[in-house]
Amino acid sequence: MRLALERGDSIVCTGLVLQEVLQGYSGAKARERLLENFASLPMINPGRIDHIEAAELRNHCRRHGVQLGTIDALIAQLCIRHDLTLLSTDGDFKHAAKYCRLRNWSVS
């Protein structure tokens, strides 16, 4: 991510990711630090079509043996719709990308 920032690449977030990150930390200081770090990131929000397409994406992946959770499917769909590369260490996204247009960030 640091390289992307140095190159001037756009980095965005969604409320789903922000919520998951906040749920993983405890304490007022950690919460404030996270909110501060995420405050400068533009947010993208899912619309009705994203939920519809995320359900189809999840079903499609499941038919190919990939178990993609509901929230992960929605995050993947947002990346696909907005032509974004996903930054995640979650291996489920790597497997899902084999069956859809999801692009995952990886160290080259």
KESEVEX-840220 format. One line per 2 residues: number of its first residue (from 1); for each residue z, y, x of C-alpha. Coordinates in steps of 0.05 Angstrom, whole numbers. Last residue first. Layout:
BEGIN
NUM) Z,Y,X  ... $
//
This chain:
BEGIN
108) -147,-177,114  -81,-169,76 $
106) -93,-180,3  -102,-139,-59 $
104) -124,-178,-119  -187,-166,-160 $
102) -188,-192,-231  -259,-208,-256 $
100) -238,-273,-289  -230,-348,-274 $
98) -214,-349,-200  -173,-286,-209 $
96) -123,-327,-250  -103,-367,-189 $
94) -89,-305,-148  -53,-273,-206 $
92) -7,-333,-212  10,-327,-139 $
90) 54,-266,-151  53,-224,-88 $
88) 23,-165,-125  -23,-106,-114 $
86) -78,-110,-166  -145,-78,-151 $
84) -168,-32,-206  -232,-30,-247 $
82) -196,4,-306  -211,-53,-354 $
80) -198,-108,-303  -133,-77,-278 $
78) -108,-67,-349  -127,-139,-365 $
76) -87,-165,-306  -26,-126,-328 $
74) -34,-154,-399  -42,-225,-373 $
72) 20,-216,-330  59,-193,-391 $
70) 39,-254,-431  49,-303,-375 $
68) -9,-336,-338  -7,-411,-333 $
66) -72,-431,-299  -100,-499,-319 $
64) -171,-477,-335  -159,-475,-410 $
62) -95,-435,-394  -137,-383,-358 $
60) -182,-373,-418  -122,-369,-465 $
58) -89,-317,-422  -153,-277,-416 $
56) -163,-280,-492  -93,-255,-503 $
54) -104,-200,-452  -168,-180,-487 $
52) -132,-169,-553  -74,-133,-520 $
50) -122,-90,-480  -163,-75,-543 $
48) -101,-47,-577  -86,1,-521 $
46) -49,-10,-456  -21,49,-418 $
44) -39,75,-349  12,115,-311 $
42) -1,164,-254  46,152,-195 $
40) 88,211,-173  150,190,-212 $
38) 149,119,-185  188,135,-121 $
36) 238,180,-158  249,128,-212 $
34) 261,76,-159  310,120,-121 $
32) 347,137,-186  354,64,-205 $
30) 377,43,-136  430,98,-135 $
28) 454,81,-206  465,8,-192 $
26) 424,-54,-206  354,-74,-189 $
24) 306,-125,-219  303,-95,-288 $
22) 278,-30,-257  219,-66,-225 $
20) 201,-101,-290  204,-36,-329 $
18) 160,1,-279  111,-57,-281 $
16) 106,-55,-357  104,21,-357 $
14) 39,18,-318  24,40,-247 $
12) -30,77,-210  -52,84,-138 $
10) -115,123,-122  -139,114,-51 $
8) -126,171,-3  -137,129,59 $
6) -64,139,80  -41,118,10 $
4) -84,55,13  -57,40,82 $
2) 15,47,57  0,0,0 $
//
